[in-house]
Structure formats: C-alpha cells, structure tokens
Amino acid sequence: MAIERRMSRSMFLSTEVVELRQMCFTPGRVFEPGKYLAGDLPDTAFEMGLVDKLPPVRGKSEEIEDGLD
C-alpha cells in the first residue's frame, strides 16, 4: 500500500515561490506545471500533494524572479 502525501496550504507562506509538479484542473482554470506563488494556487493543488517547496537558492535572488509565470 502506497503512502499518501498530503500537504496543506498552511505549510507555505502566500508569498513563497513553490513548484507545481503536475497539471491542476479547477472549474475556472488549468494550472500548468511550473513555479508559482503559493497564494496563487488553489487549495486542491496542496491537498493533492502536487506542490513542492523549492530548494534553497544559491546566488543572487534577482535571477530567480525572472522565471516566474
């Protein structure tokens, strides 16, 4: 039997950049895999375990901001 991975939105700051690993379908929008602010993703993405924390950044933080959707 597989271990279910459940996360909660409360594990993340709303301004934290996270990675959505798989597509997430909601009635109003389709979220493609990629980097998002945690506050921009629906609760469903967190509850289904589709969201990962990003590893700590090494280098200049300005380089990361350019890659956000």
N, CA and C atoms as a LAMMPS dump frame, in Angstrom:
ITEM: TIMESTEP
0
ITEM: NUMBER OF ATOMS
207
ITEM: BOX BOUNDS ff ff ff
-5.0000000000000000e+02 5.0000000000000000e+02
-5.0000000000000000e+02 5.0000000000000000e+02
-5.0000000000000000e+02 5.0000000000000000e+02
ITEM: ATOMS id mol type element x y z
1 1 1 N 0.844 -1.179 0
2 1 2 C 0 0 0
3 1 3 C 0.889 1.242 0
4 2 1 N 0.602 2.194 -0.882
5 2 2 C 1.41 3.404 -1.025
6 2 3 C 1.124 4.394 0.103
7 3 1 N 2.126 5.173 0.405
8 3 2 C 1.964 6.231 1.404
9 3 3 C 1.42 7.463 0.701
10 4 1 N 0.328 7.987 1.219
11 4 2 C -0.273 9.172 0.627
12 4 3 C 0.428 10.419 1.142
13 5 1 N 0.776 11.286 0.226
14 5 2 C 1.46 12.509 0.595
15 5 3 C 0.452 13.648 0.59
16 6 1 N 0.116 14.145 1.763
17 6 2 C -0.846 15.237 1.877
18 6 3 C -0.15 16.456 2.456
19 7 1 N -0.409 17.584 1.85
20 7 2 C 0.154 18.837 2.33
21 7 3 C -0.992 19.808 2.548
22 8 1 N -0.674 20.867 3.197
23 8 2 C -1.661 21.897 3.46
24 8 3 C -1.091 23.242 3.037
25 9 1 N -1.978 24.121 2.627
26 9 2 C -1.545 25.473 2.258
27 9 3 C -0.85 26.157 3.436
28 10 1 N -1.213 25.785 4.655
29 10 2 C -0.643 26.438 5.836
30 10 3 C 0.851 26.14 6.001
31 11 1 N 1.378 25.173 5.244
32 11 2 C 2.809 24.87 5.296
33 11 3 C 3.646 25.887 4.526
34 12 1 N 3.006 26.763 3.772
35 12 2 C 3.69 27.705 2.899
36 12 3 C 3.241 29.132 3.182
37 13 1 N 4.139 30.079 3.015
38 13 2 C 3.764 31.492 3.049
39 13 3 C 3.079 31.813 1.731
40 14 1 N 2.122 32.731 1.73
41 14 2 C 1.421 33.06 0.48
42 14 3 C 2.348 33.713 -0.533
43 15 1 N 3.467 34.291 -0.073
44 15 2 C 4.426 34.941 -0.972
45 15 3 C 5.585 34.024 -1.344
46 16 1 N 5.562 32.776 -0.865
47 16 2 C 6.639 31.83 -1.134
48 16 3 C 6.503 31.249 -2.546
49 17 1 N 7.62 31.155 -3.264
50 17 2 C 7.615 30.55 -4.588
51 17 3 C 7.705 29.038 -4.418
52 18 1 N 6.751 28.329 -5.037
53 18 2 C 6.683 26.872 -4.943
54 18 3 C 6.626 26.294 -6.35
55 19 1 N 6.821 24.987 -6.434
56 19 2 C 6.764 24.32 -7.735
57 19 3 C 5.529 23.423 -7.805
58 20 1 N 4.74 23.623 -8.837
59 20 2 C 3.605 22.744 -9.122
60 20 3 C 4.145 21.641 -10.033
61 21 1 N 4.109 20.393 -9.557
62 21 2 C 4.739 19.28 -10.269
63 21 3 C 3.881 18.694 -11.382
64 22 1 N 2.569 18.789 -11.264
65 22 2 C 1.66 18.224 -12.268
66 22 3 C 0.576 19.231 -12.588
67 23 1 N -0.116 18.997 -13.692
68 23 2 C -1.231 19.877 -14.05
69 23 3 C -2.293 19.806 -12.966
70 24 1 N -2.936 20.928 -12.698
71 24 2 C -4.009 21.008 -11.716
72 24 3 C -5.219 21.653 -12.39
73 25 1 N -6.314 20.911 -12.447
74 25 2 C -7.532 21.379 -13.1
75 25 3 C -8.519 21.881 -12.054
76 26 1 N -9.025 23.088 -12.261
77 26 2 C -10.096 23.625 -11.429
78 26 3 C -11.236 24.012 -12.375
79 27 1 N -12.434 24.246 -11.861
80 27 2 C -13.537 24.636 -12.755
81 27 3 C -13.254 25.904 -13.562
82 28 1 N -12.432 26.806 -13.027
83 28 2 C -12.195 28.065 -13.719
84 28 3 C -10.862 28.184 -14.432
85 29 1 N -9.939 27.251 -14.184
86 29 2 C -8.602 27.428 -14.751
87 29 3 C -7.821 26.116 -14.736
88 30 1 N -6.882 26.016 -15.662
89 30 2 C -5.935 24.903 -15.696
90 30 3 C -4.571 25.472 -15.333
91 31 1 N -3.934 24.902 -14.323
92 31 2 C -2.611 25.335 -13.898
93 31 3 C -1.575 24.374 -14.47
94 32 1 N -0.665 24.883 -15.283
95 32 2 C 0.413 24.098 -15.875
96 32 3 C 1.514 23.887 -14.84
97 33 1 N 2.288 22.816 -14.951
98 33 2 C 3.435 22.646 -14.049
99 33 3 C 4.396 23.824 -14.183
100 34 1 N 4.979 24.219 -13.072
101 34 2 C 5.916 25.34 -13.084
102 34 3 C 6.015 25.985 -11.722
103 35 1 N 6.598 27.174 -11.69
104 35 2 C 6.786 27.899 -10.435
105 35 3 C 5.691 28.942 -10.279
106 36 1 N 5.132 28.984 -9.062
107 36 2 C 4.044 29.911 -8.738
108 36 3 C 4.246 30.45 -7.332
109 37 1 N 3.594 31.557 -7.038
110 37 2 C 3.481 31.997 -5.652
111 37 3 C 2.443 31.096 -5.004
112 38 1 N 2.701 30.662 -3.788
113 38 2 C 1.787 29.744 -3.108
114 38 3 C 0.372 30.318 -3.021
115 39 1 N 0.249 31.611 -2.857
116 39 2 C -1.06 32.241 -2.758
117 39 3 C -1.855 32.23 -4.049
118 40 1 N -1.2 31.967 -5.193
119 40 2 C -1.883 31.948 -6.487
120 40 3 C -2.466 30.59 -6.841
121 41 1 N -2.074 29.552 -6.112
122 41 2 C -2.545 28.202 -6.422
123 41 3 C -3.792 27.858 -5.609
124 42 1 N -4.662 27.004 -6.158
125 42 2 C -5.869 26.608 -5.42
126 42 3 C -5.54 25.619 -4.3
127 43 1 N -6.409 25.549 -3.311
128 43 2 C -6.231 24.608 -2.197
129 43 3 C -6.092 23.174 -2.689
130 44 1 N -6.798 22.847 -3.755
131 44 2 C -6.766 21.489 -4.299
132 44 3 C -5.348 21.038 -4.634
133 45 1 N -4.542 21.924 -5.173
134 45 2 C -3.164 21.571 -5.535
135 45 3 C -2.371 21.14 -4.313
136 46 1 N -2.597 21.804 -3.187
137 46 2 C -1.884 21.461 -1.953
138 46 3 C -2.425 20.159 -1.367
139 47 1 N -3.742 20.021 -1.354
140 47 2 C -4.376 18.837 -0.777
141 47 3 C -4.037 17.568 -1.546
142 48 1 N -3.826 17.681 -2.851
143 48 2 C -3.498 16.527 -3.669
144 48 3 C -1.994 16.226 -3.672
145 49 1 N -1.206 17.063 -3.008
146 49 2 C 0.236 16.833 -2.943
147 49 3 C 0.974 17.169 -4.222
148 50 1 N 0.455 18.115 -4.998
149 50 2 C 1.072 18.487 -6.265
150 50 3 C 2.109 19.59 -6.115
151 51 1 N 2.239 20.153 -4.927
152 51 2 C 3.106 21.307 -4.701
153 51 3 C 4.329 20.896 -3.886
154 52 1 N 5.494 21.378 -4.32
155 52 2 C 6.75 21.126 -3.6
156 52 3 C 7.403 22.44 -3.224
157 53 1 N 8.094 22.416 -2.083
158 53 2 C 8.948 23.548 -1.731
159 53 3 C 10.15 23.517 -2.648
160 54 1 N 10.652 24.689 -3.005
161 54 2 C 11.861 24.761 -3.814
162 54 3 C 13.074 24.669 -2.904
163 55 1 N 14.165 24.089 -3.398
164 55 2 C 15.373 24.019 -2.57
165 55 3 C 15.911 25.416 -2.313
166 56 1 N 16.735 25.581 -1.281
167 56 2 C 17.315 26.891 -1.003
168 56 3 C 18.087 27.415 -2.211
169 57 1 N 18.041 28.714 -2.393
170 57 2 C 18.672 29.345 -3.542
171 57 3 C 20.11 29.717 -3.211
172 58 1 N 20.975 29.441 -4.145
173 58 2 C 22.37 29.873 -4.013
174 58 3 C 22.634 30.868 -5.121
175 59 1 N 23.145 32.009 -4.772
176 59 2 C 23.408 33.041 -5.77
177 59 3 C 22.502 34.237 -5.55
178 60 1 N 22.413 35.053 -6.574
179 60 2 C 21.628 36.288 -6.479
180 60 3 C 20.142 35.991 -6.618
181 61 1 N 19.336 36.542 -5.736
182 61 2 C 17.891 36.292 -5.772
183 61 3 C 17.23 36.955 -6.971
184 62 1 N 17.839 37.99 -7.557
185 62 2 C 17.226 38.655 -8.706
186 62 3 C 17.12 37.711 -9.895
187 63 1 N 17.993 36.724 -9.983
188 63 2 C 17.979 35.804 -11.099
189 63 3 C 16.749 34.907 -11.069
190 64 1 N 16.186 34.668 -9.912
191 64 2 C 15.041 33.772 -9.757
192 64 3 C 13.753 34.457 -10.201
193 65 1 N 13.577 35.718 -9.878
194 65 2 C 12.336 36.433 -10.15
195 65 3 C 11.972 36.406 -11.631
196 66 1 N 12.968 36.353 -12.534
197 66 2 C 12.696 36.377 -13.958
198 66 3 C 11.98 35.122 -14.442
199 67 1 N 12.076 34.017 -13.72
200 67 2 C 11.499 32.755 -14.151
201 67 3 C 10.066 32.521 -13.727
202 68 1 N 9.446 33.431 -12.986
203 68 2 C 8.066 33.23 -12.525
204 68 3 C 7.085 33.379 -13.669
205 69 1 N 5.998 32.608 -13.622
206 69 2 C 4.94 32.697 -14.639
207 69 3 C 4.085 33.906 -14.39
